[in-house]
Amino acid sequence: MPSASRRRETSRPEREESTVVTHPFLDLAPLSAARFASIEDRVARLLGTEQDVVIMQGEALLPLEGAIRAAAGPGTTALNVITGPYGQTFGNWLRDCGATVYDLSVPYHTAVTADQVRAVFAKHPEIDFVSLVHAEAATGNTNPVAEIGEVVREQGALFYLDAVAAIGAEPVLPDAWGVDLCVIGAQKAMGGPAGVSAVSVSERAWARMAANPHAPRRSYLSLLDWKERWIDGGRTALLHAPAQLEMLALEACVERIEADGLETVMARHRKAAAAARAGVRALGGGLEPYVREDAAAAPVATTLRAPEGIAASDLVARALETDAGLPLAAGGGALAKEMIRVNHYGQDATREVVEASLTALGTALAEYGATPDVESARRAVAEAWQK
Ligand SMILES: *Cc1c(COP(=O)(O)O)cnc(C)c1O
């Protein structure tokens, strides 16, 4: 501790040596192992899983990468489903691990089907690992995980799922679906912190990792470290000081979901997506849902296709001029030209936010000379919300 500054303080008689300005984020007591374990148990209940749940001390990319590097190696043959940018990333990690990778890409305006997955297995029966994104906030689609899980189980492959954009917005049931590695984060529909995340791990997945000489060990990426030094030790001693502020925020956010009821929280997201899709169809003006089938549309966020000749990023910038707080964004990378994202998740999964978002987009469209029907859009949003 800087004793010099302490001396400076004591030299000022009007200020007590013990005076410290308090702040809700500061001077937190260390998080105990028992509290950490109880937060893991709460997350496990949220997932309805009997599997081990490890809370990782980083954003969801940490367990997403850690799980691939632990479970995959040069002997792995992977089927990697690409329905958005995260699938691309997983394929890169898998190749980096030395795995043989078969990518199954589907257009971002749709979802993958269990039959498409089955067809890849028929061609390459040696596949022993499947990576899939449940819902993609970045592209607005969601995949039929239960049906795909059946196919994966029939083949005996390990099933890895990114449910970051699904949890809180739609059911995530790793045990019922046979998911071996299910990663979640709290920053989307749960309305929680981004700095910690969780992964449920099946016995099969632990065994695969233990047998993998390339799995990270003694590393921040290592899931096996948590297995051996935390879980197998009866969860009494933490590996290092946890991110206590984020852990407390995660605990508070799971507590709030428990109090509201997970079904209520999911219903809000489902209604927000239905209202956004109905609203934009009524709005017209050249704007339309990006994901064509309702069943393939993610409850967490609705993506829209910009009209011909209008760049999505420009339209969003104009819409945000009316209200900078709206959860609107252009698609990432090359999608910035054609895709608009309405991120109606967490506290933004409300009728008001959906209505205001479409109103702002309608106002912006009118500035381009289009003729959107904002009143019809508002009515459609209200009607869809009642359903
Ligand atoms: C949001 C999201 C994540 C987390 O990544 P960020 O870029 O940090 O938000 C991971 N996977 C999916 C599918 C997501 O939608």
Ligand as a Chemical Component Dictionary entry (heavy atoms), coordinates in Angstrom:
data_LIG
# 
_chem_comp.id                   LIG 
_chem_comp.type                 NON-POLYMER 
_chem_comp.pdbx_formal_charge   0 
_chem_comp.three_letter_code    LIG 
# 
loop_
_chem_comp_atom.comp_id 
_chem_comp_atom.atom_id 
_chem_comp_atom.alt_atom_id 
_chem_comp_atom.type_symbol 
_chem_comp_atom.charge 
_chem_comp_atom.model_Cartn_x 
_chem_comp_atom.model_Cartn_y 
_chem_comp_atom.model_Cartn_z 
_chem_comp_atom.pdbx_ordinal 
LIG C1 C1 C 0 -23.913 -12.265 -28.498 1  
LIG C2 C2 C 0 -23.436 -13.583 -28.834 2  
LIG C3 C3 C 0 -22.265 -14.089 -28.277 3  
LIG C4 C4 C 0 -21.416 -13.267 -27.360 4  
LIG O1 O1 O 0 -20.590 -12.455 -28.104 5  
LIG P1 P1 P 0 -20.458 -10.875 -28.042 6  
LIG O2 O2 O 0 -19.872 -10.539 -29.379 7  
LIG O3 O3 O 0 -19.496 -10.595 -26.942 8  
LIG O4 O4 O 0 -21.771 -10.233 -27.790 9  
LIG C5 C5 C 0 -21.887 -15.369 -28.625 10 
LIG N1 N1 N 0 -22.632 -16.123 -29.448 11 
LIG C6 C6 C 0 -23.768 -15.676 -29.989 12 
LIG C7 C7 C 0 -24.552 -16.552 -30.900 13 
LIG C8 C8 C 0 -24.201 -14.387 -29.707 14 
LIG O5 O5 O 0 -25.335 -13.934 -30.282 15 
# 
loop_
_chem_comp_bond.comp_id 
_chem_comp_bond.atom_id_1 
_chem_comp_bond.atom_id_2 
_chem_comp_bond.value_order 
_chem_comp_bond.pdbx_ordinal 
LIG C1 C2 SING 1  
LIG C2 C3 SING 2  
LIG C2 C8 DOUB 3  
LIG C3 C4 SING 4  
LIG C3 C5 DOUB 5  
LIG C4 O1 SING 6  
LIG O1 P1 SING 7  
LIG P1 O2 DOUB 8  
LIG P1 O3 SING 9  
LIG P1 O4 SING 10 
LIG C5 N1 SING 11 
LIG N1 C6 DOUB 12 
LIG C6 C7 SING 13 
LIG C6 C8 SING 14 
LIG C8 O5 SING 15 
# 
